[in-house]
């Protein structure tokens, strides 16, 4: 008895090369069949398939870089200006506690350093497509994680300033406690902004850097 091979399937099958953005394997009229080990294009959300247009650094002109960055710098300038007004509002308190005024640059600098770390981490994750900016749970997790990291780092550094400053008689105990409380709060707020702003920019299809 001769074995007859089954007739070839006349339906067309589409394949995509490995590494391409469209990994669709299946027949034209087979829309809901299983595809083992492969992803169907029609099962992926459109926003995850289509990458936003990116301009390479070499092709970006000076004017393009200026327009992309001056807005963020202006926003940060307003934040620093607000901090100056807040310090001015507590001028009498700082005059009565000159020792506390010495730690104001330390607290502001710590906030800037913490925020820069958060921004760098989030932009690196966005560049590696590890975050779906259109997913609220994913974005919320990133913001919560960075805020918690900032609070913990600020708390450890605040305790360090308190212990070392008080033991070495660099700072009084009361001022050390104020610095110890301020650093976690400032770091938390800085990391919150550092994680939120890049995600917001990416969702609005703006350059997050």
FITORKOL-968675 format. One record per residue (C-alpha): residue in three letters; residue number from 1; x, y, z. Coordinates in steps of 0.25 Angstrom, whole numbers, plus 5000, padded with zeros to 4 digits. Layout:
+-----+-----+------+------+------+
|  aa |   i |   xx |   yy |   zz |
+-----+-----+------+------+------+
| ALA | NUM |    X |    Y |    Z |
...
+-----+-----+------+------+------+
//
This chain:
+-----+-----+------+------+------+
|  aa |   i |   xx |   yy |   zz |
+-----+-----+------+------+------+
| UNK |   1 | 5000 | 5000 | 5000 |
| UNK |   2 | 5006 | 5013 | 4996 |
| UNK |   3 | 5005 | 5025 | 5005 |
| UNK |   4 | 5000 | 5037 | 4999 |
| UNK |   5 | 5005 | 5051 | 5005 |
| UNK |   6 | 4995 | 5060 | 5009 |
| UNK |   7 | 4992 | 5071 | 4998 |
| UNK |   8 | 5000 | 5084 | 5001 |
| UNK |   9 | 4992 | 5095 | 5007 |
| UNK |  10 | 4988 | 5105 | 4997 |
| UNK |  11 | 4987 | 5116 | 5007 |
| UNK |  12 | 4998 | 5126 | 5007 |
| UNK |  13 | 5007 | 5127 | 5020 |
| UNK |  14 | 5014 | 5140 | 5024 |
| UNK |  15 | 5027 | 5140 | 5031 |
| UNK |  16 | 5035 | 5151 | 5037 |
| UNK |  17 | 5050 | 5151 | 5039 |
| UNK |  18 | 5056 | 5149 | 5052 |
| UNK |  19 | 5058 | 5163 | 5059 |
| UNK |  20 | 5048 | 5170 | 5051 |
| UNK |  21 | 5037 | 5178 | 5058 |
| UNK |  22 | 5026 | 5169 | 5051 |
| UNK |  23 | 5026 | 5154 | 5056 |
| UNK |  24 | 5014 | 5149 | 5049 |
| UNK |  25 | 5013 | 5135 | 5045 |
| UNK |  26 | 5000 | 5129 | 5041 |
| UNK |  27 | 4991 | 5127 | 5029 |
| UNK |  28 | 4983 | 5139 | 5023 |
| UNK |  29 | 4970 | 5133 | 5028 |
| UNK |  30 | 4975 | 5127 | 5041 |
| UNK |  31 | 4973 | 5138 | 5051 |
| UNK |  32 | 4971 | 5131 | 5064 |
| UNK |  33 | 4979 | 5118 | 5063 |
| UNK |  34 | 4991 | 5116 | 5072 |
| UNK |  35 | 5005 | 5120 | 5068 |
| UNK |  36 | 5015 | 5112 | 5077 |
| UNK |  37 | 5027 | 5120 | 5081 |
| UNK |  38 | 5023 | 5132 | 5071 |
| UNK |  39 | 5015 | 5145 | 5073 |
| UNK |  40 | 5004 | 5148 | 5063 |
| UNK |  41 | 5004 | 5163 | 5058 |
| UNK |  42 | 4989 | 5164 | 5060 |
| UNK |  43 | 4990 | 5160 | 5075 |
| UNK |  44 | 5000 | 5171 | 5078 |
| UNK |  45 | 4995 | 5185 | 5082 |
| UNK |  46 | 4997 | 5195 | 5071 |
| UNK |  47 | 5005 | 5204 | 5080 |
| UNK |  48 | 5015 | 5193 | 5083 |
| UNK |  49 | 5017 | 5190 | 5069 |
| UNK |  50 | 5019 | 5204 | 5063 |
| UNK |  51 | 5031 | 5211 | 5069 |
| UNK |  52 | 5030 | 5226 | 5070 |
| UNK |  53 | 5039 | 5233 | 5060 |
| UNK |  54 | 5053 | 5235 | 5066 |
| UNK |  55 | 5064 | 5245 | 5061 |
| UNK |  56 | 5078 | 5241 | 5063 |
| UNK |  57 | 5088 | 5250 | 5070 |
| UNK |  58 | 5096 | 5252 | 5057 |
| UNK |  59 | 5083 | 5257 | 5049 |
| UNK |  60 | 5078 | 5266 | 5061 |
| UNK |  61 | 5081 | 5280 | 5058 |
| UNK |  62 | 5085 | 5291 | 5068 |
| UNK |  63 | 5071 | 5297 | 5067 |
| UNK |  64 | 5064 | 5283 | 5069 |
| UNK |  65 | 5072 | 5281 | 5082 |
| UNK |  66 | 5069 | 5295 | 5086 |
| UNK |  67 | 5054 | 5293 | 5085 |
| UNK |  68 | 5055 | 5279 | 5092 |
| UNK |  69 | 5063 | 5284 | 5104 |
| UNK |  70 | 5059 | 5299 | 5107 |
| UNK |  71 | 5045 | 5295 | 5112 |
| UNK |  72 | 5051 | 5285 | 5122 |
| UNK |  73 | 5061 | 5295 | 5126 |
| UNK |  74 | 5051 | 5306 | 5128 |
| UNK |  75 | 5042 | 5297 | 5136 |
| UNK |  76 | 5054 | 5293 | 5145 |
| UNK |  77 | 5058 | 5308 | 5146 |
| UNK |  78 | 5044 | 5311 | 5151 |
| UNK |  79 | 5046 | 5300 | 5162 |
| UNK |  80 | 5059 | 5306 | 5167 |
| UNK |  81 | 5053 | 5320 | 5167 |
| UNK |  82 | 5042 | 5315 | 5175 |
| UNK |  83 | 5052 | 5309 | 5185 |
| UNK |  84 | 5059 | 5322 | 5186 |
| UNK |  85 | 5045 | 5329 | 5190 |
| UNK |  86 | 5043 | 5318 | 5200 |
| UNK |  87 | 5057 | 5321 | 5206 |
| UNK |  88 | 5054 | 5336 | 5206 |
| UNK |  89 | 5041 | 5333 | 5214 |
| UNK |  90 | 5049 | 5326 | 5225 |
| UNK |  91 | 5059 | 5337 | 5225 |
| UNK |  92 | 5057 | 5341 | 5240 |
| UNK |  93 | 5058 | 5326 | 5244 |
| UNK |  94 | 5071 | 5324 | 5236 |
| UNK |  95 | 5076 | 5337 | 5243 |
| UNK |  96 | 5073 | 5331 | 5256 |
| UNK |  97 | 5079 | 5318 | 5253 |
| UNK |  98 | 5091 | 5321 | 5244 |
| UNK |  99 | 5096 | 5307 | 5245 |
| UNK | 100 | 5084 | 5302 | 5238 |
| UNK | 101 | 5086 | 5311 | 5226 |
| UNK | 102 | 5100 | 5304 | 5224 |
| UNK | 103 | 5092 | 5291 | 5220 |
| UNK | 104 | 5082 | 5297 | 5210 |
| UNK | 105 | 5092 | 5295 | 5198 |
| UNK | 106 | 5094 | 5281 | 5203 |
| UNK | 107 | 5079 | 5278 | 5203 |
| UNK | 108 | 5077 | 5285 | 5190 |
| UNK | 109 | 5088 | 5278 | 5183 |
| UNK | 110 | 5084 | 5264 | 5189 |
| UNK | 111 | 5070 | 5266 | 5182 |
| UNK | 112 | 5077 | 5270 | 5169 |
| UNK | 113 | 5086 | 5257 | 5170 |
| UNK | 114 | 5074 | 5248 | 5173 |
| UNK | 115 | 5066 | 5254 | 5162 |
| UNK | 116 | 5077 | 5252 | 5152 |
| UNK | 117 | 5078 | 5237 | 5156 |
| UNK | 118 | 5063 | 5235 | 5154 |
| UNK | 119 | 5063 | 5242 | 5141 |
| UNK | 120 | 5075 | 5234 | 5136 |
| UNK | 121 | 5069 | 5221 | 5140 |
| UNK | 122 | 5055 | 5223 | 5134 |
| UNK | 123 | 5061 | 5228 | 5121 |
| UNK | 124 | 5070 | 5216 | 5120 |
| UNK | 125 | 5058 | 5207 | 5122 |
| UNK | 126 | 5050 | 5215 | 5112 |
| UNK | 127 | 5061 | 5213 | 5102 |
| UNK | 128 | 5061 | 5198 | 5104 |
| UNK | 129 | 5046 | 5197 | 5103 |
| UNK | 130 | 5045 | 5192 | 5117 |
| UNK | 131 | 5033 | 5201 | 5120 |
| UNK | 132 | 5020 | 5203 | 5113 |
| UNK | 133 | 5017 | 5217 | 5115 |
| UNK | 134 | 5002 | 5215 | 5111 |
| UNK | 135 | 5000 | 5205 | 5122 |
| UNK | 136 | 4996 | 5212 | 5135 |
| UNK | 137 | 5000 | 5200 | 5144 |
| UNK | 138 | 5014 | 5200 | 5138 |
| UNK | 139 | 5016 | 5215 | 5139 |
| UNK | 140 | 5010 | 5215 | 5153 |
| UNK | 141 | 5020 | 5204 | 5157 |
| UNK | 142 | 5032 | 5212 | 5152 |
| UNK | 143 | 5028 | 5224 | 5159 |
| UNK | 144 | 5025 | 5217 | 5172 |
| UNK | 145 | 5038 | 5209 | 5171 |
| UNK | 146 | 5047 | 5222 | 5168 |
| UNK | 147 | 5040 | 5229 | 5179 |
| UNK | 148 | 5043 | 5218 | 5189 |
| UNK | 149 | 5057 | 5217 | 5185 |
| UNK | 150 | 5059 | 5232 | 5187 |
| UNK | 151 | 5053 | 5232 | 5201 |
| UNK | 152 | 5061 | 5221 | 5205 |
| UNK | 153 | 5074 | 5227 | 5200 |
| UNK | 154 | 5071 | 5240 | 5206 |
| UNK | 155 | 5068 | 5234 | 5220 |
| UNK | 156 | 5081 | 5226 | 5220 |
| UNK | 157 | 5089 | 5239 | 5216 |
| UNK | 158 | 5081 | 5247 | 5226 |
| UNK | 159 | 5084 | 5238 | 5237 |
| UNK | 160 | 5099 | 5238 | 5233 |
| UNK | 161 | 5099 | 5253 | 5234 |
| UNK | 162 | 5093 | 5253 | 5247 |
| UNK | 163 | 5102 | 5242 | 5253 |
| UNK | 164 | 5115 | 5247 | 5247 |
| UNK | 165 | 5112 | 5262 | 5249 |
| UNK | 166 | 5107 | 5260 | 5264 |
| UNK | 167 | 5119 | 5251 | 5268 |
| UNK | 168 | 5129 | 5260 | 5261 |
| UNK | 169 | 5122 | 5272 | 5267 |
| UNK | 170 | 5120 | 5278 | 5253 |
| UNK | 171 | 5106 | 5280 | 5255 |
| UNK | 172 | 5096 | 5281 | 5267 |
| UNK | 173 | 5086 | 5270 | 5270 |
| UNK | 174 | 5074 | 5278 | 5266 |
| UNK | 175 | 5080 | 5283 | 5253 |
| UNK | 176 | 5084 | 5269 | 5250 |
| UNK | 177 | 5070 | 5264 | 5252 |
| UNK | 178 | 5064 | 5274 | 5243 |
| UNK | 179 | 5074 | 5270 | 5232 |
| UNK | 180 | 5071 | 5256 | 5235 |
| UNK | 181 | 5056 | 5258 | 5232 |
| UNK | 182 | 5058 | 5267 | 5221 |
| UNK | 183 | 5067 | 5258 | 5212 |
| UNK | 184 | 5057 | 5247 | 5210 |
| UNK | 185 | 5046 | 5256 | 5207 |
| UNK | 186 | 5054 | 5264 | 5197 |
| UNK | 187 | 5059 | 5251 | 5191 |
| UNK | 188 | 5045 | 5245 | 5190 |
| UNK | 189 | 5040 | 5258 | 5183 |
| UNK | 190 | 5052 | 5258 | 5174 |
| UNK | 191 | 5051 | 5244 | 5170 |
| UNK | 192 | 5036 | 5245 | 5168 |
| UNK | 193 | 5038 | 5257 | 5158 |
| UNK | 194 | 5050 | 5250 | 5152 |
| UNK | 195 | 5041 | 5237 | 5148 |
| UNK | 196 | 5028 | 5245 | 5145 |
| UNK | 197 | 5034 | 5255 | 5135 |
| UNK | 198 | 5041 | 5245 | 5125 |
| UNK | 199 | 5029 | 5236 | 5125 |
| UNK | 200 | 5019 | 5248 | 5122 |
| UNK | 201 | 5029 | 5253 | 5111 |
| UNK | 202 | 5029 | 5239 | 5105 |
| UNK | 203 | 5014 | 5238 | 5105 |
| UNK | 204 | 5013 | 5251 | 5098 |
| UNK | 205 | 5023 | 5247 | 5088 |
| UNK | 206 | 5033 | 5257 | 5093 |
| UNK | 207 | 5048 | 5255 | 5095 |
| UNK | 208 | 5049 | 5251 | 5110 |
| UNK | 209 | 5064 | 5255 | 5111 |
+-----+-----+------+------+------+
//
